[in-house]
Amino acid sequence: MKILHTSDWHLGQKLLQLDRHAEFVLALDWLFTTVEKEAVDVLLVAGDIFDIGNPPNQARQLYYNFLRRLLASSCRHVVITGGNHDSPAMLNAPRELLQAFHIHVLGAATDNLADELVVLRNVQGEPEMVIAAVPFLRDRDLRISRAGENQQERTDRLQQGLTDHYQQLAELAGPWQANNIPIVAMGHLYAKGAVAADKQDNIYVGNRENMEAGQFPDLFSYVALGHIHRAQKIGEAEHIRYAGSLVPLSFSETKDEKLVNIVHFNGAAITQIEALAVPTFRRLKTIQGNLAHVEASLERFAARDNEELTPWVEVIVDTESYQPQLDQLLRDFTADMRLELVKIRINRPFESLTTSVADTPDLEFLDVEEVFQKKCTSQGDLDEAQLEELTLTFRELQNWMVERIA
């Protein structure tokens, strides 16, 4: 059998308020063609199908149209798990209907752990693969709050909850080993050793790493992870991998090669893992330097453009003096080039009266949680444990609001 592992589509995402629908259309077209060309039997999507809990209709249509096209393809099974950006209610709404077409969706953890064990069967009804389809596990799925516990105790119990969750699923899946079929796990979390292209929110407050490679039970032939946008294996474990995002989701990801993982099985054993590169449909580029360097770089970049969609460029001009009308100057300079300047920034270091470099944050480049934390620390001295306590409460409130809206 052959599976294709992908994750972190983030359909509906906007970059600096720019619509990215055309990119997602091309990316899913490529993914469908790849499924057909590679004769993939099983498609695994490990979370963050959408960018927000209440995605626009355009993004929903793209998702459902893609699933509809798969019905006429070589792909006989699809397993989709929810990520921390997804609304469980939205993903689960058509669950029973999709299951009739061998599309299995688990938007969130359920009361019965056995619901996460998906047995895939061939046309004769015989089992051919077992998937421990673990969605993003929220704080309430992993532990019960205890009065008086400190932050370290809370973090330890979250990590233990994750480990126990996979161990219990392995025990449920154990009897299927006798069938000599692959037993595969999915997850949406931050594994120790993973490297992100840029700072990503840790979906569990506390220790940055949620699980180590060695904490996944040996029963699992392959572990398909989502959440980190850079494709990679975890440590020396060849069979534990992130697929990464399908398209670059920020300018910080432009140097990452986007991949999907194609895993070949003979019985329960992996015979090959292919990392297949995803084409670049729209180039994202950051150009930084003094004005002369920026202009020369823009000319070189525009001259070698060969992408389907107009490239988007972020420009950072290093200058120690005020540059009047810099924005308009650069837009006039690139008016006839096949690129779009989506962000122009001035990097002008200056010193305060105490001779220390002033660091004024740009809100546009901070996420909501960072703004919250800066506001907390501005109100008085907080130690790390207190800040994490407040951040956890803030994140629980955010999750509650997303679920209520969805």
VMD Tcl script that draws the C-alpha trace (Angstrom):
set ca {
  {0.00 0.00 0.00}
  {0.98 3.60 -0.46}
  {0.00 6.61 1.65}
  {0.47 10.33 1.06}
  {1.00 12.42 4.20}
  {0.23 16.15 4.09}
  {-0.84 18.76 6.64}
  {-1.30 22.44 7.43}
  {-3.18 23.58 4.34}
  {-4.55 26.66 6.14}
  {-7.20 27.21 3.46}
  {-8.62 30.72 3.61}
  {-5.42 32.25 4.96}
  {-4.61 35.82 3.98}
  {-1.12 37.28 3.86}
  {-1.15 40.93 4.98}
  {-4.84 40.99 3.98}
  {-4.08 39.70 0.47}
  {-6.30 36.91 -0.85}
  {-4.42 33.65 -1.46}
  {-7.26 31.62 -2.95}
  {-5.54 31.26 -6.36}
  {-2.50 29.66 -4.68}
  {-4.62 27.17 -2.77}
  {-6.49 26.22 -5.94}
  {-3.20 25.44 -7.70}
  {-1.79 23.62 -4.67}
  {-4.80 21.31 -4.35}
  {-4.86 20.74 -8.10}
  {-1.23 19.64 -7.85}
  {-2.02 17.45 -4.84}
  {-4.88 15.73 -6.68}
  {-2.68 15.14 -9.75}
  {0.04 13.71 -7.49}
  {-2.42 11.31 -5.83}
  {-3.38 10.05 -9.30}
  {0.14 9.93 -10.72}
  {1.59 8.12 -7.70}
  {-1.41 5.77 -7.40}
  {-1.84 6.69 -3.72}
  {-4.15 4.41 -1.75}
  {-4.57 6.49 1.43}
  {-4.42 10.26 1.95}
  {-3.62 11.52 5.47}
  {-4.15 15.21 6.35}
  {-2.72 15.93 9.82}
  {-4.58 19.03 10.94}
  {-5.03 22.74 10.19}
  {-7.10 22.22 7.08}
  {-8.39 25.77 7.52}
  {-6.67 28.88 8.84}
  {-9.51 30.00 11.11}
  {-12.36 28.30 12.88}
  {-14.99 29.99 10.73}
  {-13.40 29.92 7.24}
  {-14.88 31.82 4.29}
  {-17.26 29.97 1.96}
  {-14.66 30.07 -0.80}
  {-12.28 28.01 1.34}
  {-15.00 25.52 2.32}
  {-15.96 25.02 -1.33}
  {-12.35 24.36 -2.25}
  {-12.09 21.72 0.50}
  {-15.27 19.88 -0.43}
  {-14.59 20.05 -4.17}
  {-11.17 18.49 -3.57}
  {-12.73 15.65 -1.58}
  {-15.35 15.14 -4.31}
  {-12.63 14.81 -6.96}
  {-10.85 12.18 -4.87}
  {-13.87 9.88 -5.14}
  {-12.99 9.18 -8.79}
  {-9.25 8.80 -8.12}
  {-7.00 5.92 -7.14}
  {-7.26 7.04 -3.51}
  {-9.52 4.62 -1.67}
  {-9.35 6.15 1.82}
  {-8.93 9.64 3.28}
  {-8.27 10.37 6.96}
  {-8.48 14.00 8.13}
  {-7.78 15.20 11.67}
  {-8.45 18.63 13.13}
  {-5.66 21.03 14.08}
  {-5.52 23.86 16.58}
  {-6.68 26.32 13.88}
  {-9.70 24.19 12.93}
  {-13.21 24.27 14.33}
  {-14.10 20.72 15.45}
  {-17.80 21.41 14.92}
  {-17.26 22.64 11.37}
  {-15.04 19.71 10.38}
  {-17.32 17.14 12.01}
  {-20.60 18.49 10.61}
  {-20.63 16.23 7.47}
  {-18.73 13.41 9.18}
  {-21.33 10.65 8.74}
  {-21.94 11.55 5.10}
  {-18.22 11.64 4.27}
  {-17.64 8.33 6.04}
  {-19.98 6.67 3.53}
  {-17.41 7.63 0.89}
  {-14.45 6.30 2.95}
  {-13.46 9.79 4.09}
  {-12.86 9.72 7.84}
  {-12.87 13.02 9.74}
  {-11.97 13.50 13.40}
  {-12.27 17.16 14.31}
  {-11.60 16.70 18.03}
  {-11.17 14.08 20.73}
  {-14.28 12.18 21.77}
  {-15.37 10.54 25.00}
  {-14.60 7.11 23.54}
  {-10.89 6.73 22.68}
  {-11.74 3.88 20.30}
  {-13.35 6.44 17.96}
  {-9.83 7.57 17.02}
  {-8.89 4.11 15.78}
  {-9.85 3.96 12.10}
  {-9.72 0.55 10.42}
  {-9.39 0.83 6.64}
  {-10.78 -2.13 4.68}
  {-10.45 -3.28 1.08}
  {-13.37 -4.00 -1.24}
  {-13.64 -7.52 0.20}
  {-14.06 -6.03 3.67}
  {-10.68 -7.22 4.88}
  {-8.57 -4.87 7.05}
  {-5.60 -3.37 5.19}
  {-4.45 -0.53 7.47}
  {-5.19 0.86 10.93}
  {-4.90 4.59 11.64}
  {-4.65 6.08 15.13}
  {-6.19 9.34 13.93}
  {-5.34 11.71 16.78}
  {-6.65 15.26 16.30}
  {-5.28 18.29 18.13}
  {-5.79 17.50 21.79}
  {-6.95 20.47 23.80}
  {-6.01 21.10 27.40}
  {-9.28 19.64 28.67}
  {-8.66 16.44 26.67}
  {-5.39 15.78 28.46}
  {-5.87 16.65 32.10}
  {-8.30 17.69 34.80}
  {-7.46 20.95 36.54}
  {-6.27 20.62 40.09}
  {-6.44 23.40 42.61}
  {-3.07 24.66 43.75}
  {-0.91 23.04 41.08}
  {1.98 25.14 39.80}
  {2.95 25.70 36.18}
  {5.58 22.95 36.08}
  {3.10 20.42 37.47}
  {0.57 21.49 34.87}
  {3.13 21.17 32.06}
  {4.25 17.74 33.26}
  {0.70 16.47 33.35}
  {-0.02 17.82 29.85}
  {2.98 15.99 28.48}
  {2.09 12.84 30.37}
  {-1.46 13.12 29.04}
  {-0.16 13.20 25.47}
  {2.09 10.19 26.03}
  {-0.71 8.22 27.72}
  {-3.10 9.03 24.87}
  {-0.83 7.43 22.26}
  {0.05 4.53 24.53}
  {-3.62 3.70 25.09}
  {-4.31 3.86 21.35}
  {-1.37 1.53 20.73}
  {-2.87 -0.94 23.19}
  {-6.22 -0.77 21.38}
  {-4.48 -1.28 18.03}
  {-2.25 -4.10 19.29}
  {-4.50 -7.00 18.22}
  {-4.27 -5.85 14.58}
  {-0.55 -6.68 14.51}
  {-1.48 -10.30 13.82}
  {-2.88 -9.23 10.44}
  {0.54 -7.97 9.24}
  {-0.92 -4.63 8.17}
  {0.47 -1.10 8.75}
  {-0.55 0.62 11.96}
  {-0.06 4.37 11.51}
  {-0.45 7.26 13.98}
  {-1.36 10.87 13.27}
  {-0.88 13.92 15.48}
  {-0.97 17.70 15.58}
  {1.61 18.82 18.13}
  {5.14 20.13 18.74}
  {7.60 17.23 18.92}
  {11.01 17.60 20.52}
  {13.68 18.27 17.92}
  {11.34 19.90 15.41}
  {12.60 23.12 13.84}
  {10.17 25.82 12.73}
  {10.95 28.37 10.01}
  {9.83 31.11 12.39}
  {8.37 31.35 15.85}
  {5.16 29.35 15.92}
  {2.75 29.28 18.79}
  {3.22 26.27 21.02}
  {-0.20 24.71 21.19}
  {0.30 23.69 24.81}
  {1.52 26.43 27.10}
  {4.61 25.50 29.05}
  {7.52 23.43 27.78}
  {8.14 24.06 24.09}
  {8.42 20.38 23.22}
  {5.28 18.33 23.84}
  {6.59 14.81 23.08}
  {9.86 13.10 22.22}
  {10.25 10.70 19.32}
  {10.90 7.86 21.75}
  {7.55 8.43 23.47}
  {5.59 7.29 20.43}
  {4.94 3.55 20.84}
  {7.04 1.24 18.64}
  {3.83 -0.35 17.39}
  {3.34 2.51 14.92}
  {4.97 1.85 11.56}
  {4.75 5.55 10.66}
  {3.79 8.72 12.57}
  {2.28 11.48 10.40}
  {2.56 14.83 12.18}
  {1.21 18.31 11.56}
  {1.57 21.78 13.15}
  {5.20 22.59 12.25}
  {5.32 24.20 8.81}
  {8.79 22.93 7.90}
  {8.89 19.38 6.53}
  {11.32 17.21 8.53}
  {11.89 13.97 10.34}
  {12.19 14.01 14.13}
  {15.72 13.28 15.29}
  {17.02 9.98 13.97}
  {13.54 8.50 13.64}
  {12.97 8.08 9.91}
  {9.35 7.03 10.39}
  {8.26 10.06 12.50}
  {7.82 13.05 10.20}
  {6.22 16.41 9.65}
  {4.92 17.02 6.13}
  {4.98 20.78 6.66}
  {2.61 23.30 5.10}
  {1.48 22.91 1.51}
  {2.42 26.49 0.56}
  {4.67 29.07 2.29}
  {2.42 30.75 4.86}
  {4.71 33.70 5.64}
  {7.84 35.39 4.35}
  {9.83 33.45 6.96}
  {9.01 30.19 5.15}
  {10.32 31.17 1.73}
  {13.59 29.23 2.11}
  {11.81 26.02 3.12}
  {11.15 23.45 0.42}
  {7.50 22.43 0.66}
  {6.96 18.67 0.58}
  {4.51 15.82 0.91}
  {5.61 12.42 2.18}
  {4.77 9.30 0.19}
  {5.20 6.13 2.25}
  {5.38 2.67 0.64}
  {4.40 -0.42 2.64}
  {4.89 -4.13 2.10}
  {2.68 -5.69 4.70}
  {3.37 -3.82 7.95}
  {6.89 -2.80 6.93}
  {7.93 0.46 5.27}
  {9.92 -0.14 2.11}
  {10.44 3.49 1.08}
  {9.64 7.06 2.15}
  {9.68 9.65 -0.63}
  {9.74 13.37 0.11}
  {8.08 14.86 -2.96}
  {8.61 18.59 -3.57}
  {5.56 20.84 -4.01}
  {5.98 23.39 -6.82}
  {6.14 27.10 -6.00}
  {2.97 28.69 -7.31}
  {3.64 32.19 -6.05}
  {7.09 33.31 -4.97}
  {7.38 35.17 -1.68}
  {10.59 37.16 -1.38}
  {12.17 39.39 1.28}
  {14.75 41.89 0.07}
  {16.76 43.86 2.64}
  {19.61 46.36 2.38}
  {20.25 50.01 1.64}
  {18.17 51.66 -1.06}
  {20.68 51.04 -3.87}
  {20.98 47.36 -2.92}
  {17.21 46.97 -2.72}
  {16.66 48.50 -6.16}
  {19.34 46.33 -7.76}
  {17.92 43.21 -6.08}
  {14.40 44.05 -7.26}
  {15.62 44.31 -10.85}
  {17.42 40.97 -10.66}
  {14.47 39.27 -9.01}
  {11.94 40.57 -11.56}
  {14.18 39.48 -14.45}
  {14.15 35.82 -13.40}
  {10.48 35.45 -12.54}
  {8.92 32.27 -13.92}
  {6.05 31.57 -11.53}
  {2.40 31.27 -12.55}
  {1.25 33.96 -10.13}
  {2.70 37.43 -9.63}
  {5.40 37.27 -6.91}
  {4.85 39.12 -3.65}
  {7.81 41.02 -2.23}
  {8.59 42.39 1.21}
  {11.19 45.17 1.19}
  {13.22 46.25 4.24}
  {15.32 49.36 3.65}
  {18.26 49.85 6.02}
  {18.85 53.55 6.55}
  {20.12 55.82 9.30}
  {18.37 58.88 7.92}
  {14.79 59.78 7.09}
  {13.76 58.81 3.56}
  {10.87 61.03 2.38}
  {8.23 59.32 0.21}
  {10.21 56.05 0.18}
  {7.06 54.01 -0.27}
  {6.01 55.87 -3.43}
  {9.57 55.93 -4.75}
  {9.82 52.14 -4.63}
  {6.35 51.62 -6.07}
  {7.21 53.89 -9.00}
  {10.49 52.01 -9.43}
  {8.70 48.64 -9.69}
  {5.67 49.86 -11.65}
  {6.68 47.98 -14.82}
  {8.06 44.89 -13.06}
  {6.10 41.68 -12.72}
  {5.98 41.71 -8.93}
  {3.87 43.26 -6.22}
  {5.32 45.10 -3.25}
  {3.15 43.94 -0.39}
  {5.16 45.42 2.46}
  {7.74 48.21 2.67}
  {9.55 48.69 5.97}
  {12.27 51.03 7.11}
  {14.91 49.59 9.41}
  {16.33 52.69 11.06}
  {18.16 51.92 14.31}
  {18.41 54.78 16.73}
  {19.57 55.16 20.29}
  {17.65 56.43 23.26}
  {18.98 58.94 25.77}
  {20.42 56.03 27.75}
  {22.32 54.92 24.60}
  {20.46 51.60 24.48}
  {18.78 50.61 21.24}
  {15.10 51.40 21.36}
  {12.96 48.42 20.52}
  {9.48 49.51 19.52}
  {7.44 46.51 18.42}
  {5.45 46.68 15.19}
  {1.99 45.31 16.00}
  {1.59 44.04 12.46}
  {4.37 41.54 13.12}
  {3.12 40.36 16.51}
  {0.48 37.68 16.96}
  {-2.42 38.12 19.36}
  {-0.76 36.18 22.13}
  {2.42 38.27 21.97}
  {0.36 41.47 22.25}
  {-1.43 40.02 25.28}
  {1.88 39.07 26.94}
  {3.41 42.50 26.31}
  {0.33 44.11 27.82}
  {0.62 41.88 30.89}
  {4.29 42.65 31.47}
  {3.68 46.37 31.00}
  {1.33 46.36 33.98}
  {3.95 45.21 36.49}
  {6.66 42.69 37.27}
  {5.62 39.11 36.45}
  {7.77 36.04 36.77}
  {7.75 33.35 34.07}
  {5.30 31.11 35.90}
  {2.78 33.94 36.39}
  {3.02 34.96 32.74}
  {2.47 31.38 31.57}
  {-0.50 31.08 33.92}
  {-2.11 34.16 32.40}
  {-1.25 33.00 28.88}
  {-2.88 29.63 29.46}
  {-6.06 31.29 30.69}
  {-6.01 33.63 27.69}
  {-5.58 30.71 25.26}
  {-8.41 28.73 26.89}
  {-10.64 31.78 26.44}
  {-9.61 32.05 22.78}
  {-10.41 28.37 22.16}
  {-13.75 28.74 23.91}
  {-14.65 31.76 21.76}
  {-13.67 29.97 18.51}
  {-15.82 26.98 19.41}
  {-18.77 29.20 20.36}
  {-18.55 31.10 17.06}
  {-18.27 27.88 15.05}
}
mol new
graphics top color blue
foreach p $ca { graphics top sphere $p radius 0.5 }
foreach p [lrange $ca 0 end-1] q [lrange $ca 1 end] { graphics top cylinder $p $q radius 0.2 }
display resetview
